[in-house]
Amino acid sequence: MRQVTLRGLLAHKMRLALTALAIVLGVTFISGTFVLTDTLHNTFSTLFTSVYSKIDFVVRGTTQFGSGESATRNPVPDSLLPRVQAVPGVAAASGNVEGYAEFIAHDGKPITSSVGTAGIGWDTNLQISNLHLIAGAPPTTGSDVVMDAATAQSYDFSVGQRVRILGGGLKSPETFTITGIAQFGTADNLAGQTLAAFTLPTAQRVVGETGLFDFISVIAKPGADKAAVQRSIAQVLPSNAEVVTGQTIINEDSNAVSQALSSLNTVLLVFALISLFVGAFTIYNTFSIIVGQRTRELALLRVVGASRRQVFRSVLTESAIVGFVSSAIGVGLGVAAAVGLKALLSGFGTSLPSGSLTFEPRTAIIGLAVGTVVTVVSAIGPARNAVRILPVAALTDRQEDGTGAGPTRRRLISGTALTVLGVLLLGVGLSKHVAALVGVGAAAVFIGVAMLAPVIARPLSGLLGRPLARWLGTPGQLGRQNSMRSPRRTAQTASALMVGLALVCAIAVLGASASGSATSSVDQAISADLIVSATGGQLSDSLPAVLAAVPGVTATDTIYRNQFEFR
């Protein structure tokens, strides 16, 4: 039976190659997604470790909202710095701020970023600073600024040029001279975040935190008991401040990256699973046709003593080989896909640190397992049809297509039940906002409809084929009759296209509906003709009176916004 299985594979190389393509694409998406997210996670973890490993402790405000890196904290007074520096065992301590500061390009448009525009103080202590110059010099006066390398390259800025900057503490943009170009660790910026580094007093003024620090970085003396130093620092802090280790900062930043990458990972895996789901219909159809073409061959095997179990196992073995080989190719191509996805992120302005690709054993295991299992499961139906072939079929030259003449009663009942179940799961998932139920329900509906498709395949083929038969003549008539002769075959052939188009239409309708709903909500909620807002920071209290005095303005209203938490 092993030789029979291998010869069966070699006899249908082209048909199986086209089937394998569906699995290759799906597994490529899966492995590429894992390689990309693992690479980004390890790269950023290495970057944060290299940047913050020199810092022993960080003094910061206690958490007001949220947790970890995304927590909202009150700043601490800069008068706290001398007290921290005076703690026994502290070798160096340096305070800094981080807030809104946005560059303005040569054409007068703000240089925005989806991950933020940060203004910080330039730290003169190279042991603490996470920026290093690649051109020019550090800022020394209140009119100097250092720009991150990614922004300088993208918007054609260089050392010596002047640039306007709008900050959270500035009422209007101010002009600064670019004295240097810097990198954050080994990256041109921090994952797409623009960075403007000023002298510390200037940074406090620009971001609107004069007399305050967002954090104080501390380095302990060599050989000092770090646990004791941390306790001593905590004793000089007010109740609204805390001291944590540098490793805590690394862990928080790494967790923040992991959370951000999990969303990307989920989206890409959903598309990969959709690709495999659609490919399953192609695999089922291909193996059904192959089994039909091998009717006499399989019947002869039964004549010479092959059991039903051996025939069933032979067909599934073929599918397992096809699935495994296709999955292995997909895993290999996934590495190339990860390189392409990483380049795509860079093309959208996300500056990523340099680092080698990370290929975890889990990537290969999941890719091979998913691709092989999907192929084998899709071939179970055709394998069951193969064991129903009687030995007497070896006496005739007739070959069936493996799809039968029409829908069976069991198929109708199963398809109806599965469709109803899918609709119920969809309804529950949408009402309870459970994404897993929505996905399972949608899959059940697609499979159920595919099972019921032969019911309408014959009349629909006759209806659609009638004008084609008149227009094309004899070829059209033959095509119409052939489609009507085997509605199951016709339905199976169309199922993959049906599912693919249904998914595309569903996503398009969902996107258009969400956009329309959001637009309608905004139109109903906002009746103002014009809205004045700050691109960063806050508006002046005197601005409402100024706007009310503008000719043509009949009414103004002020909206205050801040964070709060129910407890």
N, C-alpha and C positions, 0 to 999 in steps of 0.2 A: 504493500500500500504506500510505502514511502516513495518508491520510484514512480508509482502512478500519480501521487500528489505533485512531485516535482515536474513530471512531464506535463501535467495539467497546467501548472503555472507557466511553463515555457511555451505551451501551445497558445496561450492567450496573452502574450507579452504586452501588446499595444493596449488592449482593453484594460488590463490590470494596471498599466502605467498611468493611464488617464484616471483610474480610480485612486491610485496612490497619490496623485497630485492633490486631491482634496485633503488627504491626511497630512501630507507634507506642509501645506499652507497653514492648517490649524495648529500643528505641533510647532511650526516655525514661530507663530505668534506667541505660543505659550512659553517656549524656551527663550525667545528673544525678550519677552517681558521679564522673566525671572533674571536673566543675565543683566538686563539694563538696571532693574531696581537693586539687585545685589551690588552691582558695580557702583551705582550712585551712593548707596548706603555706606559701603566700605570706604569709598573715596572721601565722603564728607566726614565720616568718623575719623579717618586718618588725618584729615585737615584740622578738625577741631582738637584732636589729641596733640598735634604738633604745635598748634597755636596756644592752647591753654595749659599744656603740660608744664610750662615754665612757671605758671601761677599756682601758688599753694592755696590761697584763700581768696574769697571775694566777699566783700561787705556790701550789702544791698538792703533796700527797704523790704519790709515783710509783705506777703501777698495780700492784695485787696480783692482781686477777682481771678478766677482761673487757677491754673497750676502749671508748674514747670516753666519752659521757655515762653509759653504764651500768657503767663500770668501778668496781671497789671499790678505794678508796685509803685508806691510813692517814693520820690527821690529822697536822699538824705542830705543834710546840710554839709557844705564843704568844710565847715569848721570841725567836722568829725575827723578829717584827715590827720591833723597833728596828733590827736589822741591815739589813733591807730598806729602812726609811725613811732610813737613813744612806748609802745608795748614791748616788753622784753622779748627778744627772739625774732623781732621783725627786722628784716634786712632792708626792705624797700616797700613803699606803698604809694600808689598813684591813683587819683580819682579821675573820672571821666563822665561824659554825658553822651547820650545818643537820642536824637530827635529828628524832626522833619527839617530837611534842607534839600531844595530841589534846584538843579542846574537849569539854565535857560539856554537853548541852542542858539546857533548863529542866526537862524531865521526868526528868532523871537518866540518860538514855541517851547513850553516846558518839556524837559526830558523826564518822562514818566516811566515808572516800572511797576509791574504787577506785584512785585515782592517788596516794594518800598524804596524810599529815597532818604538816606540817612546822613545826618551831619554829626560828626564826632570830634573830639579833641585829639590833636596829635600828641602822642605820648613820647616824651624825650628819652624815657628809659627803655632801651632796646630789649631788655629782658622781659618787659611787660607788654610792649607794643605788639599788636597783631598785624600791623602794616609794615611793609618795607619798600623803600624807594627803588624804582628801576630807572628813573630819570629825574634830574633836577635836585632840589634841596627841600628840606622841611620848612613849614611856615614859621616865620619869626615875628611878623607884625600883624596887626589887626586887619590888614587888607590882603593877607596871603591865604591861599588855599591849596591843598593837595587833592588831586582828582584821581579816582580809580582808573586803572588801565583800560578796562572794557569800555567805559563811557568815553574816555579820551580817543580811543581808536574808532569807535562807532560814529562819533560826532565831530571828528577831525579837530580835536583840541591838542595843543602842545604846550610845553613849558614856555612861559613868558607871555602867553596870551591872557587876555582879560575875559572874565566870564561873569555873567549876572547870576545871582543866587537868591531864591526866595526861601526864607526860613520861618519856622513857627513863631519866633519872637520878633520878626521884622514886619513892619507895616507895609513896606514896599521892597521890591528887589534891590539888592545892593551889588556893586561891582567889586570883584576880587581879582587878584593876579595869581595865575597858576604858577606856583613855584616848583612843583614836583608831580610826578606820576607814580602811583604806588599800587602794589598788589596786596590782596588779603591772603596771607599765607602763600600758597602756590597758585592761587586763582586770581584772575584779573579783577574780579569783584566777588561779592558774596552771593552766589546763585542768582545773579541778575540785579541785585540791589546796588543802586548807585551810592557812592561813598564820597563825602566831602569832609576833609580833615582840616581843621583850623587850629590856631593856638587855643589852649584851653579856655581862657577868658572870652575869646571871640566865639568859640563853640557854644559856651553857656549863653551868650547874648543871642546868637543866631537861632538856637532851638528854643529859646524862652525859658531857660533854667538858670538864670543868674543867681549865684550863691548856692547852687545845689549840685549834687552828683547823682547820677543814676547808679553808679557802682564804684567801689574802691578795690583795686587789685593789690594783693599783698604777696610778697615773697619772704619766706622765712630764712633765717640765717642757717648756713650749712651746719649740720649736726644738731640743730635745735630739736627739741621734742615737739613735733607739730601738733599733737593732740593738746599739749599744755599751752602752746601758743594760741591755738584756736579758742580754748577756754578763756585765756587772758583777754583776747580781743573781744569776746562776747561780753565780758564784764564791763568794758568801757562803752558799750553801745547802748543807745536809748531803746525803749520798748518797741519802737516801730522799725527797728533795723535788725538784721541777722547776719551771721557769718557762715559761709558754706565753703567746702573744699573746691579746688579746681576740678577735681574729678566729677563733682556734682554738676558743674556747669557743662562739662563734656557730655555727661549722660543726658542732661536735659536737652542740649542741642541735638544730640544723636537721636533721641526719641522724637523730637520735633520733625527731624528729617524723615524718620520712619513713618510717622503719621502722614506727612505730606506725600510720601512715595506710595503708601498703601492705597490712596485714592487713585493714583495713576495706575498702580498694579491691578486694581479691581476693574477699571475701565478697559484696559488692554486685554485682560483675561476674559471679560465678557465677550469682546469681539472674537477672541480666539475660540471660545466655546460655541459661539454662533456659527463660526466657520466649520467647526467639526460637526455640529448638528445638521447643517445643510449637507455636508459631505456624506453623512450617514445615509441619506436618501440615495445618493449616487452609488454608494457601495452596495446597498440593498438591491438596487436595480441592476447593477452590473453582474453581481453574483446570480441573480435570478435568470438573467439572459444566458450566462455561462452554463448554468445547470440545465437550462432548456436545450442548449446546443449539444450538451453531452449526454442526452437521454439514452442513446444506444450504448455509449461507452459505460455509463453507470449500470445499465441493465445487464451488460455482459459481465461486469464485476459481480453482480448478484448471481449470475448463472454459474460462474466458476467458484462460488462459495463465499464471497464477501458478505458479511452480515450488514444489517441496517446500521448498527453502531459504527462499523468500520467506514461505511460510506459517509455517515454523518461526520465522523471524526476527520475524514479526508478533506471534506469541504471546509470545515472549520480550521484545519491545519493550514490550508492554502490562505485563508483569510488572515490567520495569525502571522504567517510569514510576510504577507503583503503589508500588514499593519506594522510589524516590527521594523522591517526595512524602511518603510516610508517614515516611520517615527524617528529612526536613527538619522535619516537624511534631514528631517525637519529640525532635530536637535542641533545638528551641525550648522544648518542655515540660520538657526536662531542667533548664533553668535554674530553673524553678519547683519542680521536684522537689528540687533542691539546697537551695533555701531551706527547704523542708519538712524535709529531713533534718537541716539545721543546727539548725532549731528543735527537732527531736526530740532531738538531742544535748543541747541546752540544757535540755530537759525532764527529762533523766536526771541533771542536776546538773553537767554539764560546762560550766563558764563559758568562753566563747570570746571572744577579743579582737574588737573591732569592726573591720570591714573590708569592702570591696566585693567582689562576686563576681568570680572570675577565670575568664575564658572563653578557653582556649587554642585556636589553630587546629587542633591535634591532636584536640580533642574533636569538632569538626564533621566533620573528615575521617574519623575512625574510625566515628562514628555513621552518616554517610551511606554509607560503604563497606560496613559490616557489614549494615545494613538492606537495602540494594539487592542485595548478593550473596546473602543468604539468600532473598530473594524470587525472584530469577532462578533460583537453583539449585533451589528448590522447584517452579518452573514448567517445568523441563526435561522431566520425565516427561509432563505433559499436552501440551507442545509436540510431543514425539515422537509422541504419539497423534494429534495434529492432522495431521501429514504423512502418516499412514497412511490418511486418508480418501480414498476413490477418487472421481473425478469423476462416476461413475454415481450416487453418492448424491444428486446434485442433482435426480434424476428422481423422488425419493420425498419424501413429507412426514414420514417417520419420523425422529425424533431420538433418538440414543442418549445415555446418561448419561456416556459417556466412560470407563467403568470396566470394561467387559467383563462376560462372564457368570460367570467364575470364575477361579481361580488358574491361571496357565500353568505349564508345566514349568520354563521358565527362571526364573520368579519363585520357584518352590518351591526350586530349587537355589540361587539367589542368596540367598534369605532364610535358608535353612538354613546356608549357608556363613558369612554375615555374623553370624548368631547364635552359631555355634560360635566364630568368631574373637573376637567380643565377650566370650564367657565366658572364653576363654583369656587375653585381655588383662586382664580383671577379676581372674582368679586370679593372674597375674603381678604386677599392680599392687598387689594386696592383700598378697601375700607379700613383695614387695620394698619396700613402702611408697612407691610411686611414684604420686603423685596424678594426674599427666597420663595414665598408662596406665589408671587407674581411670575417669577421665572419658571417655576415648576408648572404652574397653570398654563402659561403660554406654550411651553413645550408639549404639554398634554393636548392642548387644543390643536396644535399643528399636526401632531401624530394622528389624533383622532380624525381630523379632516382629511388627512392623506389616506387613511383607511377607508373613509367614506367616498373618496373621490371617484372610484369606479362606478358608483351609482349614477353619477351625472356624466361620466366620460362618454358613454355611448350616445345619449341624445345630444350632448354638446358637440361631439365630433360630427354627428350628422348635420346639425344646424350650421356650424361654422364651415364645414367642408362643402356644403351645397353650392355656395357661390364660387368657391375655388374650383370645384369640379366643372362647373359651366365655363369658367374662365380658362382653365388649363386643359380642359378636354380629358382624354383618357388618363394621363398621369394624375390629374386631380381626382378623378373617380377612383383610381386604384388606391391613392393615399387615403381618401375618405373611407373607403371600405376596409382598408387595413386598420385604420384607427378604430373603427367601430367593431371590428372582428374581435379584438381583445381589449376590452375597456380597462382591465387591470394593468396590462402592460402600458397602455396609453397614460393612465393615471400615475403610475410609478415613474414614467419618464418625465412627466410634468411636475412631479412633487418637489424636486429640488429647486426648480425655478420658481414654483409657487411659494415655497417657504422663504426663499431669498427675497423675492419681490415683496412679500408680505412684511418681512422684517424691515426692509428699506422704507416701505410706505408707513409702517407704524412709527419708526423713528422720525420720519419727516413730519408726520401729523403731530407727534408729541412735541417736537421742537417748535412747529408753527403755533400749536395751541398754547404752549408755555409763553412764547413771545407775545402772542395776542392777549393772553390773560394778564401778563405783566403790564403791557401797554395800556390795556383797559383800566386796570387798577390805578395806575399812575394818573391817567386822564381824569378819573373820577375823584381821586383824592386831592389833586392839585388844581386849583382854579386860578392861580396867579398867572399873570402874563409873563413876568420875569422873575428870576430867582438869583439872588446875589449870595455866593458862598465862597469860603476861603479854600484855596487849593491845599492849604496846610495851616496848622495852628488855629487861631481864633480871630474873629472880626472884632473891630473896636466897638466899644459901647456907644460911641458918638455917631456911628455910621447910620443907624435908623433915622435919626433926625436929619442928617444930610440927604438921605434918599427921599425922605418925605417932602423936602423942599424942592426937589427937582420938578420943573414944569411938566405937566401931563400926568404926574403920579397922583392918584386919588386916594390910595390907601396902602399902608404897609403893615407888615406883621413880623414879629421876631420869634424865631424858634430856637430854643436852647436844647442842646443834646449832650448827654454824658452817660457814663455807665452806672448801673445800679444792680443790686442783687437782693432778691427776697430771701429772708431767713426766718 
